[in-house]
Amino acid sequence: EAAAEADIGGKKYKAWYGMNGNWCAMFVSWCADQCGYIESGIMPKTASVQAMLSWYQAKEQYHAKEDGYVPQAGDVVFFTNGRSHVGLVVSYDPATKILVTIEGNAGASQTEPYHEGSRVMERRYPLTYDAITGYGTPRYPVDENADEGEETGITDDRGTDGEEGEPKFSVEELAI
């Protein structure tokens, strides 16, 4: 309970970024930074959803929802519903067509501005949810130290030459 209360308003992520504002993209960038993905150029550091979207588009790592792409753990999910928003894909269940995400600057907020009262939340959406616009697909490195056949619970088939690996982070752990 105390940890959840301490997270209200995304203070940790805003302090890391050095800016007090809407923080969903800061949260995604912070998660990437914890794994070294910003320094290695796998994911961008930005507080702007539009800049993040443009970054993935420029690298041809963006898939619009209407293209039929099936999201995977570690993808960046983009939303629009009158405002821009972004989160990380935790999982996708093809049987139920339910997408599970973790997002910063989410949830009910009674404050003005909104971002002062929002928090990190796990959310569930049907794949057809109107506000989902598409997915950024970072090219994660292959973990040469992983045991062959090791069960990680995260699958990642980027549909390319098979050289991309799985995300290092467990998004559940990073949000705490």
N, C-alpha and C positions, 0 to 999 in steps of 0.2 A: 504494500500500500504506500509506504513512504517513498519507495523508488518511483512509483507511478506519479505521485504528487510532485516529486522533484523534476520530472520530465515535462510538466505542463509548460507550454510555450517554447519548447525546443531550445532552451538556454544553452545546453551543451553544444549543439550543432551550430547555433548562431555564434557562439564564442569561438569555436574552431574556425568558422569561416570569416569572422570579423565583421559581421553585418547583422543588424536587427531588422528583419523583414520576413516575408513569407519564406518558409524554410523547407518545403518538400524537396526541392532540388539540392539544397544544402545537405539534407539528410542522406540522399542517395550518394552524393559526392563524399560525405564523411564515411559512409560504409565502404566505398571504393578505396578511400585513402587508408583505411585500417588494414587493407590487404595489399597495399603497394600498387594498386591499379592506376592511380593518378600518375604517380612518378614514372611508371612503366608505359604510360600512354594508352592503356587499355580502356580507361574511362575518363571523362572530363571532370574538372573541378569547376563548378559553376553554381550560382544561385538562381539562374534563369532556366525555366523549363524550355523556353524557345531556343536558347543557346544550346542546351543539351540535345534537343531534338535535331537542330541543325548539324551538330557535331556527328551524330549517328548517321544522318542522311548523307553528309559529305563523305563519310567512310563506307557508304553503301552497306551499313549495318542496321538499317531501319526497315521494318516491315509494316505496312499499313494493315489495319484490321481486315479490310475488305479483300486483301490478297490471299486470305486463307491460312496465314501462318499460324502454327500451333505453338503457343508460348511454352517456355521452359524455365525451370528454376534458374535464377540469376539474370533473367532478362529484365530490362527496364521497361515498365509499362507507362504509356502516356495517355492522359485523359484530357478531355475538354468538356465542360458543362457550364459555360458562361465564364469560366476562368480556366487557366492552364493548371495541370497537376501532374505529378509523376510519382512513381513508387517502384518497388522491386518485386518481382515475381518470386514467391516462395514455392508454389507448386501449381500444377494443373492436372485435374482428373478428367481424362477423356471420356470416362463412363458417365459422369454427371455433368460434364462440360462446365465445371466450376473452377475458377481461377482464384488462388489465394495469394494475397499481396501483403507487403508490409510497407506502410507509408508514414512519412513525417508530415506535420502540419495537417493532421486529419482529426476527425471527430467533432463532437459538439463543442462549441466555444461560446461563452457568454460575454466575452470581452470585446472591446473595440480598441485597436484593431483585432480582427479574428485570430491572427497568428500568435497573439499573446496568451491565448487560452487553449490552443490546439495541442495535440500530442501525437506520439507514435502509436499506430494501431495496426493490428492485423485485420484485413478485410477480405470478404468473399464476394465474388461477382460471377454472374453467368457470363460465359464467353461472349455472348451477344449483347452485353450491356452497352447501351447507346453511347455513353461518355468515353469508352475506350476508343482511342484513335489508332494505336499501333504499339510496336515494340522495338526497342533498341536491343541489339544482340551483341554484347561485348565479346571479343575474341579472347576468351580466357586461356591462359597458358596450360599446357599439358603438365601434370604433376609426375615427373619422372620417378619420384620416390614412392608413389602409391603402389601398394601390392597389387599384382595382377588379379583381377576378379574381386578386388576389395569392394564391399558394398558401402556406398556413401549415402544412398538415399537421394542423390541428385543425379539426374540424367541430363546430358547435354549433347545433342546432335545438331550442330549448326547447319547441316546440309551442305558443307563445303568439302574440303579435302581430308577432313577427319583430324586435322592437326590442332584444333582448338580443344581445350580441356574443360574442366568443370570449375565453377567459381570456388575460391578458397573459403569464402565466408558462409557461415550459416546465418541467414538474415535474422533468424529468431534470436541468436546470441548477440548480434551487433546492436539490436534495438534496445537492449536493456541498459 
